[in-house]
Amino acid sequence: MIPAGKRETVLSTLDDEGIDYVLSDETSGREYTAVVSFPLPTGAVEPVLSELREVGLERDAYTVVLDAETVISRRFEELEERYAEEESGEADRIAREELETRADEMAPRFGTFVAMTVISAVVATAGLLLDSPAVVVGSMVIAPLIGPAMATSVGTVVDDDELFVRGVKLQVLGGVLAVTSAAGFAAAIRYSRIVPYTAVEVFGLAEVRERLAPGVLSLPIALGSGVAGALSVASGVSTALVGVMIAAALVPPIGVVGIGIAWGRPTTVAGAALLVVVNFVSINFAALATLWYKGYRPDSFWRLDETRTNALRRVGVLGVLILLSTAVLAGVTVASYQSAQFQAAVHDEADAVLPESATVLDVTVRYAGFPLREPSSVMVTVGHPPGTPPPTIAVELGERLREDARSPFGIGENPGVDVSVRYVVVEDSRPGDGAE
């Protein structure tokens, strides 16, 4: 809507830009004289609005931005080409006002957010206990986690404190609520004996086990999720699939935290909680950096310096947290690698001390400490033929493993591990045995 006295100036600006428009008289008798409608390419919305505001289009005036399915016009095609060249690859970027509106709409209202968060956490925990990847993926689809993360980042770059605070509150609330829901559901399953899982069985499930010890490869997943989320919001495309990607970095580890609480495993809780925190921080860092790189800034020049300071400060804090988390994750990754090496060494050392008639059937290693784990006990299952005494190897195997059981990075001294040997009589039957 064109304010009184600005009609000719606004229309002249549109003519100078080569923009076709339709003009209608405004008859409400208020301070506006006309309503002008005109089509624009996506990348032209923000610069054209800025020019119109410079010539008198008030910020409090009615400006409505709608999506057009198709514009058939040679002049419009020329306009698209011109702005595509001028914007240097940013032609698909939506306007600042559209970005702010999308972020506000993506941050769900309180009641809906609480309900969807609880449901997704419970479904994820059930999927983990069922060891069902399909159910876990289903929990990611319904998780409302992309909206708060994007609201936080958008609120920072456009200097909307209300949107920023709302996004932060929803993220904190969502994390606490999801962990509480997952822990409550897992505790109900454990103590009701509906599914009589032992701790060994629960933490041996593939879906649970792969999230017990976060590694450094978790970091690019979360960073990629944040970048993809910011790009999808900034380009105006659907964020549904990206939301699943963000939920994939958060919901299953939160379910494991709840399971660890229910089964009283503080080491499990610490490992999965570290993964959740790292993913939250990385998603926010990547989204904020991406939106700033895309050129989003406040609409007021006077707020630019303050916004830049706030954004850099928040990026700096998130960056430091990521560096610290990366150091811990790198340590966990190295420790996991050394754990795999130690388990292989146990197998090799046991083979070395066993007679040819016996064989190693299984090796189970228990660890102590977090994040730098060290072996605390070893259980070796040995098979031997019937009619022969079981070989005594526990003491000799323990001596051989003393050097292999050193802690990661050589920190501290390991006095050795407790070695237990379980013997199983193995009787083989081959084709032709017993035939006359």
N, C-alpha and C positions, 0 to 999 in steps of 0.2 A: 504494500500500500504506500503510495507516494504522499509525503507530507505536503501541506499547503506551501506554495511558493517554490517547490523543488521540482515541479513537473518537467519543465523544459530542460533543467540540468540533468536529471536522471535519464530522460529520453535521449539527450545528446550523448551521454556516456555510452548508452547501449548502441547508438548509431555508430559511434567511433570504434566500438569493438566489433562491429559487423554482426550484431545479434538481432535476429528477427523477434518481434514482440507483438503482443495484442494488448490494446489499451481499453479499459472499461471505466466509465464514470463511477465515482463513489458517491452514493446518495444518502448515506446515513446522517449527513449533516455534521460530522465530527471534523477533526483537524486534518483529514486526508481528502485529497482531491480526485484521486484515481487509483485503479488497481491495474498493475502491469504484470503480464505473464509472459515468460520467455523460456525456451529450452536451452540447456547448457550441457556440454560434456561433463563427466564426473570431475575431471581435474580442473575445470574452469569455475566451479561453484565458488570456491574460497577466494580466488583473486578478483572475480567480478563483484562479489559481495563487499570486498574490501574497498574497491574503487567507488562503489555506490555509497558506501558509508562516508568516504572522504568528501563526496559532493553533497552530503546532506541527508542520506537515508538514515533515520534514527535507529539506534540499537534497540530501543524499546518498541519499534514499529513492528507490524505484522509481516514476517518473512516466512513463507512456507516453502519447504523443499520437498518435492515429490519425485518418486521414481517413474520415469516414462518407459513403457515397454519398447516402443519403436518410434524413431523420428525419421521420416522419409523426406529428405531435403538435401539438395546438392550444397546449398550454403552451409547447412549444419555439418556436413561432412568436411567441408573446408575449415570450419571452425574447430572441429575435432583435431584435424591434422595440425593446425596452427598451435593449439594448446599442447598437443602431444610433443611438438618440437620445443616449445617454450618451457615446459615443465620438466624437461630432461629426464624422462622415465617415470615421472610422478603423475602421469595422466590418469591413472586409475585410483589415485588417492582421494578419498572423500573429504569434504570440507570439515573444518574444525568443529563447527556447530553440529554437523551430522555425527561426527565422532563422539562428541560429548553426549548427544542424545542416545546413540546406540549403547554406549557404556552404561548410561543410567538405566536403560531398559534391560540390559543384560544382568544387572545386579538385582536379583529377585527380591520380592517383598518378604518380610520377616517370616510370616506363617508358612508360605510356600517353601522358602529356603530351609527352614527347620525340618519340615516334613520330608522333603526330598533328600536332605543330608542324612537323616536317620535311616530312611529306607535304603539308600545306597550303601551305607556302612553295614547294615544288617545283612543285606544281600551279598556284599563282598565277603563278609565273615563266613556266611553259609557256604559260599562258593569255595573259599579256601579250605574249610573243614571237609567239604565234599571232594576236594581236589579236582574241581571242575573248572577248566579255563573258560568255558562258555558262560557259566554263571558269573564268574568274576568280570568278564567283559560286559555282561548285562548290567552289572552294578556301575560300571564306568559310564554307560550311556545315560543313566538317569542322574548322575552326580551333578549338582549345580555349582561347579567350582570355577568355571572359566569366567563367569560374570564378575565376582568379587576381585579376582586378580586383574582383570582388564580395567575395572573401575578405579582401582588403586593407581595404576600406571597412567591412565588418561587424566585422572584428577591431578596428578603431579605435573604433567606436561602442559596442561591448559590452565593451571593455577586455579582449580576448582577444589577448594578445601573441603567442602561438604561431600563431594563425590569421593575424594581421597579417604576421608575419615570413614565414610560408609563402607568403602571397599575393605579397609583394614579391619574394621569391626566384624564384617561378615567372614573374612578369612579366619580370624582368631576364633570367632564363635563356631564356624564350621569345623575347624580342626578339633576343638575341645568336644563339641557335640558328637562328631564322628567317632573319636576315640572312646568316649563314654558309652555310646550306643554299641560299638563293636565289643567292648569289654563286658558290658551287661549281657549281651546276647551270648557271647562265648561262655560266660560264667553260668548262665542258665542251662546251656547245653552240657557243660561239664557236671554240674551238681544235680541236675535232674536225671542224669544217666540215660537220657534219650539216645544218645550215641556214646557208648562206653569207651571213649578214647583214653588211652594212657598218654602221658606226656611224650614218651618216645614215639608213639604212633602219630601224634599230632605234628610234632616237629620233624617227622620223617616224611610227611606229605610233600610232594614236589612243589605244589603251589605255595606252601608255607616256607619250605626250606630255601627256595631261591631268593627269598627276601629277608633272610635272617642276617646275612653279612653283606651290607651294601658295599659295592665296589666303585672305583673311579669311573666306570662306564655308565653309572647312573647319572652322572653330571650332564653329559651331552643330551641325554633323553629329556631332562627337565629344561635345559637351555633351549633345545629345539622346540619344545612345547610352548615356551614363552614367546619365542620369535614367531612361530606359526600363529599363535593366538593374536598377537599384535598386528601381524600382516592381514589376517582375515578381517579383523575389526576395521583396520584402516582402509581396506579396499572395498568394504561394503558387502563382501560375499558371506555365505553361510558359515557360521562358527560351530555348527553341530558336531562335525567330525573332529575339528580341532579340540572341542570340549572333551571328547572321548580321549584324545591323546593326553590332555592335561590331567584328566581323571586317572589315566593309567599310571601316571607318575605319583599319584597321591593316595587313591582309595585303597588298593591292595596293601601297601605298607601300613596304612592306618588300621586295616583289619588285622594284620599280624601284631601290631602293638596291642590291640584289644585281646587277642588270643594269648599273648605273652603275659598280660596282666591277669587274665582269668586263670592261667595255669601256674602263676607265680614264678615266672622266669625273668628276673631283672635283666639278664644279659640279652635275652631276646628283645625285651622292651627297648633297651638302649640302642641296639643295632637298628631295629626298624624305625624307632623314633628319630634317629640321626638321619636316616634316609628321607623321612617325611620332611624334616626341617630343611635339609639340603634342597629338596625338590621345591618346597615353598619359596625359599630364598631365590633359587635359580630362575624360577618362572617369573617372579616379579622383576628381577634384575634384567632378564632378557627382554621382557615386554616393555619396560621403561626405556631401555637403551634403544630398542627398535623404533618406538614412537618418536623419540627425540631425533633419531637419525632421519626419520621420514619427514622431519621439518615442522612438526606440530609445536606451536608456541601459544602463549596467551594472546587474546585479541587486542590487548592494550600495550603500547610500547613502554609505558611507565612501569608495567609489572614484569617486563622481560628480565631485567637483571635479578630481581628477587626470585622469579621462577627458575632461572638458570642456576642460581645459588642453591635453591631447595632441591632441584633435580640432581645437581652434581653431588650434593651432600648425601642424598638418599642412594644414588648410584655408588658412591664411595663406601657407604656403610654396607650395602649389599655385597659389593665387590670384596671387601675385607672378609665378610662372613663366608663368601664362596671360597676365597683362598684358604681360610682356616679349615673349612669343610673338605676342600680338595686334599689338603695335607692329611687329614684323618682318613679320608676315603682311599688315598694312595697307600697309607699304612695298612688299612684293612685288606686292600687288594694284594699287597705283598705278603701279608700274613696268610691270606687264603692260598696263595701260590705255594708258600712254604709248608702250609698244612698238607696240601696235596702231595708235595715232595716227601714229607715225613711219612705219610700213609704208604706211599710207594716204597720208601726205605724200610718200613716195618715188614712189608711183604717180602722184600728181597732178603733182609736179615733173617727172617724166619725160615725162608727157603734154604739159606746157607747153613743153618744149624740143624735142620731136620735131616733124618736119614732118607735115602731114596724111596723107601716104602711109604713114607708119610707125605702129606701134601697140605698146603695152606688153603682152607676153604673160604675164610672170611677174616677181615680185619676191621675192627671198630675202634675209633680213637675218640676220646673225650678231651675237651679243651677247657682251660681256665683263663680268665682275664678278658678284658675288652678295652680298646679295640685290638691291641696286640696280643693275640692268643698264643698260648703255649700248651703243649700236650700235658695232660695230667694223668691219664690212664689209657692202657691199651688192652683190648680183648682180642686174642687171636684164636680162631677156631681151626683146629688141626684134625684132619682125617687120617686114620691109620687102619690097616687091614685087620680082619679078625684073627685072633690067636696070637697077636704080638702085643707086647706091653707098650703103652703110650710113651713116646719119647719125652724126657724131662728137659724142657728148654727155657723155662721162665727166667731163671737166674741169668743164664748166659745171654738170652735175648735182651734182658734189661741192661746188662753191661754194654752190649753193642749199641743200644739205642740212646745211651747217655749223651753222646756227642750230637746225635741227630735231633735230639729234643730241645736244643738250645732255643731261647726265645728269639722272636724276630729282631733283626738289626743288632743282635748280640747284646741287647739291653738286659742286665741282670744275669743271674746264674740259675740254671735249672739243675737240681740235684738228681734228675732222672725221672722216670715215669713208673707208675705201678703197672706191672705186666701180669695179666691173667691169661691162662691158656685153657681152652675148653676142648676136650677130646671127643671125637665122634668116630665110631666104628663104621668104616666104609667097606661094603662088600660089592664087588663088581661082578656082573654077569655078562658074558660075551656070547655071540652066536656060536653054537656048536658045543657049548659047555654041557656036559651030562649026556651027550649023544653017544650011542654005541656004534 
